[in-house]
Amino acid sequence: MLGTNLGDRKQNLRNAKKAIDKEIGQIISSSKIYETEAWGEEEQPKYLNQVIEIKTKKSPFDILHKTLEIETQLGRKRFQKWESRIIDIDILFYHDEFIHTPELTIPHPQIKNRLFTLIPLNDLVGDLHFPGENETVSAVLKKCPDSLVVTEY
């Protein structure tokens, strides 16, 4: 999941995708781009969000470390939770694995609560079942409690 709300947002997404393709793995599909109000800290510029699917041989922890490096290379600075950012890269799923460590949680723990994640995820894999569950992405989307406005960009 890619998100950005500072600077040239569309270029930020392109830069992140280029770096991911080079450093992590081949991008095999991308959702549409969506514009969304900020979640958590609402007094911010709107975000552009996009979900990508990659093919990689890297482990989830290698991916996490590389995404943090890419965020830094692209200019992200971390000061507080839910702040505006040049780029944010989240790992939503890794095959059907469950990972729960202080460093990394997969599936991403907030997927089911965020329309800005579920809508682009549904573009790519609406029929995907959440790991260990009977619910698909499209079924979870239909009952998501989030009320933030998400529009195609």
ZAKOLGU-600061 format. One record per residue: residue in one letter; x, y, z of N, C-alpha, C in turn. Coordinates in steps of 0.05 Angstrom, whole numbers, plus 32768, in hexadecimal, padded with zeros to 4 digits. Example, Ala and Ser with C-alpha at 12.3 -4.5 7.8 and 13.67 -1.06 7.14 Angstrom:
% residues 2
a81087F8E809C80F67FA6809C81087FBE809C
s81017FD3808E81117FEB808F81028001809D
END
This chain:
% residues 153
m80117FE98000800080008000801280188000
l800D802A7FEE801B80437FEC8009805A7FF3
g8014806E80018005808680088017809E8009
t800C80B58001801B80CE8001800880E58003
n801080FA80128000811280128010812C8012
l8029812A800B803B81428009804881437FEE
g804C815C7FE5805B815F7FCC804B81567FB3
d8059814D7F9F804D81437F87804481267F8C
r802C81237F96802381097FA0802480F37F8A
k801C80F97F72801C80E57F5D803980DD7F56
q804B80F07F56806880E97F51807380D97F69
n806A80DF7F81807380D07F98806C80B27F95
l805480AD7F8B804B80917F87805D80847F71
r806180937F5C807380887F46808F80827F50
n809A80957F6080B580907F6B80B680787F7D
a80A180757F8E80A0805E7FA0809E80447F90
k808D80437F7C808A802B7F6B80A480247F5D
k80B280387F5380CB80347F4580E080287F58
a80E180327F7080F480287F8480ED800C7F8D
i80D480077F9180CA7FED7F9A80D17FD87F84
d80CB7FDF7F6B80D17FCD7F5580EF7FC77F53
k80FF7FDA7F59811C7FD67F5881277FC87F71
e811E7FCF7F88812A7FC57FA1811C7FAD7FAE
i81027FA97FA880F37F947FB780EA7F7E7FA4
g80DC7F857F8F80D27F717F7D80C17F7D7F67
q80BB7F6D7F5380AC7F767F3C808F7F7C7F43
i80877F947F3B806B7F9B7F3F805B7F8D7F29
i80477F7D7F3180387F6E7F1E801C7F7A7F19
s80137F8B7F2C7FFA7F997F277FF87FB07F3A
s7FE87FC47F327FE37FDC7F427FC67FE37F41
s7FBB7FEC7F577FA07FF57F587F9E80117F4B
k7F86801B7F497F8180377F427F8D80477F59
i7F9080617F547F9980737F697F8080807F74
y7F7F80837F8F7F68808F7F9D7F7180A67FAE
e7F6080BA7FB07F6580D17FC17F5380CD7FDA
t7F5F80D37FF17F5280CD800A7F5880E3801F
e7F4480E9802F7F4980FA80467F5D80EC8059
a7F6B80FB80687F7E80EF807C7F7080DF8091
w7F7C80C980997F7080B780AC7F8080BA80C6
g7F7380BE80DC7F8080C080F67F8680DC80FE
e7F9380EC80EE7F99810880F27F8D811780DB
e7F75812180DE7F66812A80C77F6E814680BC
e7F7D815680CB7F84817180C27F9E816F80B1
q7F9C8161809B7FB3815D80897FA9815F806C
p7FBB816280597FB38160803D7FA981448036
k7F9A814280217F8F812780197FA68116800F
y7FA180FC80127FB580E780097FAD80DC7FEE
l7FC280D47FDF7FBE80C27FC97FC780A67FD3
n7FB780927FCD7FBD80777FD57FBB80647FBE
q7FCC804F7FBE7FCC803B7FAA7FD680217FB6
v7FCB800B7FAD7FD47FF07FB57FE37FE47F9D
i7FFA7FD87FA380097FCA7F8E800D7FAD7F97
e800F7F9C7F8480167F807F8980317F7B7F7D
i80427F6E7F8D805D7F697F8380647F4B7F85
k80767F447F7480827F297F74809E7F2C7F7E
t80A57F1E7F9480BF7F217FA080C87F077FAD
k80E27F047FB080ED7EEE7FBF80F67EF77FDA
k80F27F107FE180FB7F1B7FFA80E77F128010
s80F27F10802880E17F09804080D17F228048
p80BC7F1F805780AD7F36806080BE7F4A8070
f80D17F40808080E27F52808F80F67F61807D
d81007F54806881107F61805581017F778046
i80E87F71803F80D67F84803280D27F9C8044
l80CC7F97805E80C87FAD807180E07FBF8072
h80F87FB3807581107FC4807781157FD4805D
k81107FC7804681137FD5802D80FF7FEC8029
t80E67FE7803280D27FFC802F80D980148041
l80E3800F805880EC8025806A81038035805D
e811680268051812C8033804381218044802C
i810F8039801C81038048800680F58061800F
e80E5805F802580D78076803080EB808C8037
t81018085804481168098804B812380A48033
q812A8093801F8136809D8006812480B17FF8
l810A80AD7FFA80F780BF7FEC80F080D77FFC
g80FC80DA801480F980F2802480E780F1803C
r80DD80D9804380CC80D7805A80DB80DB8074
k80CF80EB808580DA80F080A080C480E880B4
r80CC80D980C980B980D080DD80BB80E080F6
f80A680ED80FE80A580FD8117808F80F48129
q807780EF811E806180E7812F804E80D6811E
k803D80C7812C802A80B5811F801580C6810F
w800D80BB80F87FF980C780E77FFF80E380DD
e801980E880D98020810280CF8020810280B0
s8020811980A48022811B8087803C810E807E
r803D81048066805580F7805D805880F7803E
i807180F88036807880F6801A807080DB800F
i807580C6801E806E80AB8016806B8099802E
d80588087802D805480738041805080588032
i805F8044803A805D802A802D805780168042
d80408009804080377FF4805380357FD98045
i803C7FC4805380387FA9804A801D7FA08054
l800B7F9980427FF07F91804A7FEF7F73804E
f7FF97F64803B7FF97F46803C80147F3C8033
y801A7F24803B80317F15803080287EF8802D
h801F7EF2801580127ED8800F7FFC7ED48024
d7FFA7EBD80317FE67EB980457FF27EB78061
e80087EC5806580167EC3807E800B7ED68093
f800E7ECE80AC80087EDE80C380237EE480D0
i80297EFD80D580417F0580E380397F1A80F8
h80417F158111803B7F28812680537F2B8138
t80637F3F8132807B7F45814280797F638149
p808A7F6C815B808A7F89816180917F9A8148
e80A07F8E813680A97F9C811E80957F9B8107
l80867F86810480767F8180ED805D7F7180F3
t80467F7A80E9802D7F6B80EB80217F6880CF
i801D7F4E80C780117F4880AE7FFC7F3280B3
p7FE37F3680A87FDA7F4C80987FDA7F6680A8
h7FDC7F7C809A7FDC7F9680A77FC47F9880B9
p7FC87FA080D27FB27F9F80E57F9A7FB280E0
q7F9D7FC680D07F877FD980CB7F797FD680B0
i7F807FC280A17F747FBF80877F557FC18088
k7F497FB280997F2C7FB0809A7F1E7FC980A2
n7F2D7FDC80AD7F217FF580B77F25800D80A5
r7F328009808E7F3A8020807D7F31801D8060
l7F1E802D80597F15802D803D7F2B8034802A
f7F3D804680317F52804E801F7F6580378019
t7F65802280297F74800980247F637FF58015
l7F4B7FF1801F7F397FDC80147F317FE17FF7
i7F2B7FFA7FF17F2180007FD67F377FFA7FC1
p7F4F80047FC47F647FFC7FAF7F6B7FDF7FB1
l7F6B7FD37FC97F717FB77FCB7F5C7FA77FBC
n7F437FAF7FBE7F2D7FA27FB07F307FA37F92
d7F3C7FB97F887F427FBB7F6B7F537FA37F62
l7F667F9C7F727F7A7F877F6B7F717F6B7F72
v7F677F687F8A7F637F4C7F947F497F4B7FA5
g7F337F547F9A7F197F547FA87F117F397FB2
d7F197F247FA47F107F097FAB7F257EFB7FBE
l7F3A7F097FC57F4E7EFE7FD77F427EFB7FF3
h7F477EE37FFF7F3E7EDF801B7F547EE9802E
f7F4B7EF680437F5E7EFD80587F6A7EE38063
p7F847EE380697F917ECA80727F837EBF808A
g7F7C7EA580887F707E96809E7F527E9D80A2
e7F477EAD80907F2B7EB580937F1A7EAD807B
n7F007EAF807E7EEE7EA980697EE57EC18059
e7EEE7ED980627EE57EF280567EF87EFB803F
t7EEC7F05802A7EFC7F1080147EFF7F2E8018
v7F117F3A800A7F167F56800B7EFC7F658004
s7EEE7F5C7FEF7ED57F6A7FE77EBF7F687FFC
a7EBE7F52800A7EAA7F4F80207EB07F628037
v7ECA7F63803E7ED27F7580547ECD7F92804C
l7ED37F9980337ECE7FB480297EB17FBD802D
k7E9E7FAB80277E827FB180297E797FB88046
k7E877FAE805A7E7F7FB480757E947FC58085
c7EA67FD180767EBA7FE280837EAD7FFA8092
p7EB47FFF80AB7EA8801480BA7EB3803080B4
d7EC8803280A47ED5804C809E7EC1805E808E
s7EC1807880957EAF808A80877EBF809F8077
l7ED9809D80767EE980B180667EE380AE8048
v7EE380C5803B7EDD80C5801E7EF580BC800F
v7EF180A97FFD7F06809E7FEB7EFD80A17FCF
t7F0B80B07FBE7F0380B47FA37F1A80AD7F90
e7F1280A27F797F26809C7F647F3380B67F5B
y7F4D80B57F587F5C80CD7F517F6180CF7F33
END
